[in-house]
Each structure stands twice: as C-alpha cells, then as structure tokens.
Amino acid sequence: MKKNKSKKQNQSSTIALNKRARHEYHIEETIEAGLALQGWEVKSLRAGKINLSEAYVLLKDNQASLFGCTITPLNVASTHVVADPMRTRKLLMHRREIDRIQGLVERKGYAIIATAMYWKKSYVKVEIGIGKGKKDHDKRADLKDKEWQRDKARLLKHSSR
C-alpha cells in the first residue's frame, strides 16, 4: 500500500526573510538556532504575522536572545494571554557556538543579524548571519553588480534567438 504525501511537504518551510540584512551587511557565516516560543506566537507564525527586518541577536550572560523581532498576536488565539509582540525571545544554541560568536563580536567587531526564520520538522529555526556592516560605496557597488548580471542575462537571452 502506497502512502500519500502530506500537503505540508509541498508548502514552503520559510516563515520570513530579512532581505535588508544582505543589503546592509557582508554576511560571512550563517548559523542555525532554535527559538523558544509561546503558543500564541506559533499560531501567529503559521498565519505569517511576523516582521524580521529589524531583528538582531544580543549576547548577555552566556545566552543568546533575539531582539527586535515583531510577532503580531492573533485576535482569536491570544484572548486570555497578555501578548507582548516585541518581547525578547531566547535562542537555543550550544555553549561552544555562543562562546565563539561572542569572541567574534568582542574581538573583531562583527554584528549578529537574524536573516531568516523557517520550519524544520515541527520546530521553528532562525538563521543567524555573522558579518560586518557595509559602507555606502559597498552598497552602490553591489547594486551595480546586480544590475550588470541582470543586463547580461537579458543580452544572452536575446542573442541566443
């Protein structure tokens, strides 16, 4: 007897992307971290009520926390709970990872930014980017490169006809 594939495998596992992070920072390394959430937050994530554009990671007392991530509560799900959409959420990482990241931040001046949030099995995971901020001339050069790649693709497409 053949098993039917569930509908969830066809859906995208990405909850939210932080496109601004790639524009503002040179991301040199990415790390996956778990996220400690409350029940109303999980329901809101399933509904797509999240803003990750200003989220970053704070390291304090050998713990990593996600700060600046807004999860808007659903009216139906959070009637009996006092919901704080901007609360600081704990990231679930190994001690060695936290210590290594803390060393990079303190010694080399790196920034830690949340770049994406996605489902992995039934867990919510956050992709953390470690990098340095871009200057204005770096941003302009990246835009120029992106436009050139787009124009080159158009030229190759038209020349192959």
N, C-alpha and C positions, 0 to 999 in steps of 0.2 A: 504494500500500500504506500502510495507516494504522499509525502507531507506537503501541504500548501504553504507557500511562503507568506509570512505575515505582511500586512500593509506597512508596518513601521520600517522595514528594510528598504522600501522604495523611497521613503522620505529622507530629506537631508538631515544629517545629525548636527548641523551648525545651528546654534541658537542666535549668536550675534557676532559681528565682526567689528573691529576697531580699525577702519581704513585710515583714519587720521594718524594712527601710530606709525605706519610705514612712511607717511609723508613727513612727519615731524622728527623721526629718529632713524639712525642707522642701526637696525636690529642685527646684532651679531650672533645671538644664540636664543633659542626658544626652549622653554621647559614646560612640561605638563604638570598641573597641580589640581588636586581635588578641592572642592568647595563645600564648606559646612553651611547648609541652608535650613530654613524653617519650612514647614509645609505650605504655607501660603505663597512663599517665594517660588517653590517648584511649580505650583499651579500657574503662577504668573509667567514663569519662563516658558511653560508649554503654550501659553497664549501669545508669547512673543512680546511681552511688556517689559523690555529691558533697554537700557541705554548704557553702552560700554565705552562711549567716546572719551570720557574724561577719567577713566579708571586707571589707577596705578597701585603699586604694591608698597606697603610700609613694612619695614622690619623693625620690630621692637620686642625686647625681652626674649630673644631667640624664637620668635614666632613671626610668621608672615601673615599679613592681613590685606584684603582687597578693599581699597578705599575709593570713593567717588563713583561707584557703580550704582546706578539707579534702577531698582526693580519696582515698578508701579504695582500696588496691590489691586487685585480684582475686587469689585464690589461684592460679588457673591461669596468669594472664598474667605474673605477676612472680616466678617461681620463681628465676630466675638473676640478677635485678636487685635491688639494695638500694633499696627504695622508701621514700621519706620522704613520708608523706601531707600534712604541713604545710609543705612546702618553699615558699620564696618564688619565685613564677613571674614572669618578665619579661613586661611588657605591650608590645605592638608599636604605637607611636604615632609620629606625625610630631613633629619637634623643636618646631615652632611651637605645636602643641597642648600639649605638655608645658610649654613656657615660659609659655603663657597660663594654664594650670591652676596652675602654681607661683606665678604672680603673684596669682591669686585667693586661694590658700591663705595666702600670706605677708601680703598687704596687708589682705584683708577677712575672714580667719578662717574660710574655708569648709572643709568636710570633703569628702573624696572617698571614696565608697562604691560597692562593686560591687552593682548592683541586679538584674542578670540575666545568664545565660550561655546562649548558643544557638548552633546550627549555621547557618552561612551558606555555601552550597555544601558544600565538604568541610572548611571551616575553622571553628575554634571562636572565637567572638567574645564579648567581655564588654561589657555595657552599664554604663558608669560614671556615677554620679549625683553632681553637684556641688551641695552645699546646706549649710544651717545646721541645727544641732540644734534640736529642738522642746523647749519647756518643758512642764511637766506640764499647765498650763492649756490650751495649744495642743492637746495630745493629747485632753483631755476634750472640747474644742470640736469636734474632728474626729469623735470618736465620736458626739457628739450630732447633728452634721450627717448622718452616715451613717445613724443610726437614723431621723432625720426623713425622709430620702429613701426609706428602706425603707417606713416607715409611709405616706407619701404615695402611693407606688406601690400599696400594698395598698388604700388608700381609693379611688383612681381605678379600680382593677380591679373593686372591689365596686360602685361607683356606676354603672359602665357596663353592668351586667347588667340 
